[in-house]
Amino acid sequence: MQTKDFFIIILCLAVGAATLIGAAMQLDGIRTAREEMGLVATTALENAPPSLAFATVALGAFRGLLVNILWIRADNLKQEGKFFDAKQLAEWITTLQPRFAAVWDFHAWNMAYNISVAIPNTQPEERWRWVRNGYELLRDRAIPLNPKSIILYRSLAWI
């Protein structure tokens, strides 16, 4: 190896190391800003089944992939008419993404409108129960976790 090539390699390694050190020095500021803006969910999973809690911890950054799989499964269960199983998966999804208002909005709307309409007209109490589940999900669980989300207040008023 020539001296010039060796010098270029050393220079590239030094620039790379300096870049990594500079990025590492920025982490504290970024972490502080995320906490101040409320972008960090510091609460652990509460009342989650052990399998869900384990999957969340084990998957770490792949939690979004788990949520996508749960979304697909919940939609398939709803299409099959297995509403209680779909409701359980919706609770797991909202547990995994408590700060994402669109999740709460969708599941409340799904319960109040889509599932309640799928119940036959001969069972009005059952239909009303699904509407009640929808607005209670927003009122009792979603809004306390996302008090600044206008989408949730709009959905609650709409239901």
N, C-alpha and C positions, 0 to 999 in steps of 0.2 A: 504494500500500500504506500502510496506517495505521501509526502508530507502535507501537500495541499489537501488531499482527500481526508487525511486524518484531522487536519485543522477544521475542515467543514463539518465533519461528524461531531467533533467536540463542541463547535459553535452551536450546532443544531440541538445537541443535548443540553447545553447551557440555556439556550432560549426556551426549550421545552420545560426545563426545570423551573426557570423563572416564571413562565406562564402558569404552571401548576401552583407554585407558591403564591403568586398574585391572586389566583382564583380562590385558593384556600383562605386567604386573608379576607376575602369578601363574604365568606359564608356567614359570619356572625351578623353582619349588617343585613344580609338578605333574610336570615332567620328572624331577626328582630322586626324587620318590616313586615314579614308575613304574619307574625303574631299580632302586631299592632293593627293590621288590616283584617284580622279575623279569618285568615286563609288557612290556618292550621287547626286541625281537629285533634285536640289533645285528649279527648275523652276516650276511654277504652270501651270495647263492646260490652254492654250490659244486657243481661237476660238473653244472650244469644246461645243457641245450642253449641255444645262443645265442638262439634264438627265444623261449624261455621267459624267459631272463634279460632280454632286451629288453622283452618284454611286461610283466614285473614292474616294471621301472624306468619304462617309458613310462606304465603305467596308474596307478602310485602308489596313491592311495587307492581306486582301482577294482579293486584286486587281489582283493577279495572276489568281485566279479563274474566275474573270470577263473576263480577257484576254483570257483564255482558252475557255470560252463560246463564245466569239466573234470570235475566230479562227474557231471553229466548224461551227458557223452560216455563216461566210464568205465562207468557203469551200462548204457548202451546197448550198449557193446562186450561187456560181460559177458553180457548177454542174447543177443547174437548168437553167443556162443561164442568170441569173440576174446580169450582170456584173457591172452595175452602183451601185447597192446596195452593192455588194461585195467590190467595190472600196471604198465606204463610210465606211464600216466596217474596211477595211484595214487602212484607215486614222485614225480611232479611235484607232486601235491597236497600230499603230506607235506613236500616241499621248500618249498612256498609257505606252509605253516602248520605249522612244526615245533613250536611251543609249544602246539598245540591237541591235547590227549590223545585226544579223541573221534575225530579223524581217524585216528590210528594204530590205535586200538582197532577201528574199523570195517574198515579195510583188512586188518588182520591176521585178523580174524574172517572177512572175505570170502574171503581166500585159504585159510585153514585149513578152513573149513566149506563155504561156498557153492561155490567153484570146485572144491575137491577132490571134492565130491559129484557135480559135473557131469561129471567124468571117468568113463568106463566102468569097471566092475569088472574088466574084462580087463586093465587097466593099473594094477596096484597101485603100481608104482614112481612113476608119474606122479602118482598121487593123494597118495602120501607126500611127494613133492617140494613140492606146494602146501601141505600142512600144515607142512612144514619152513620154507617161505618165510614163512608166517604167524608162527610163533614166532620166527624169526630177525629178522623186521622189528621185533617188539616188543623182543626181547632185545638186539639189536645196534645198533639205530638209535633207537627210540622212548624207551626208558628212560634212556639216557645224556643225551638232550635234556630229558627230563621226570622227573628222579629223584624228585620228591615226589608224583608222580601215582599214587595207589592204584589207579585204574582200570586202568592199564597192568599193574601187578603182578598184579591179579586176572585179567585177560585172559590173561596169560602162564601163570598157574597153571591156568586153565581149559583152555587149548589143550593 
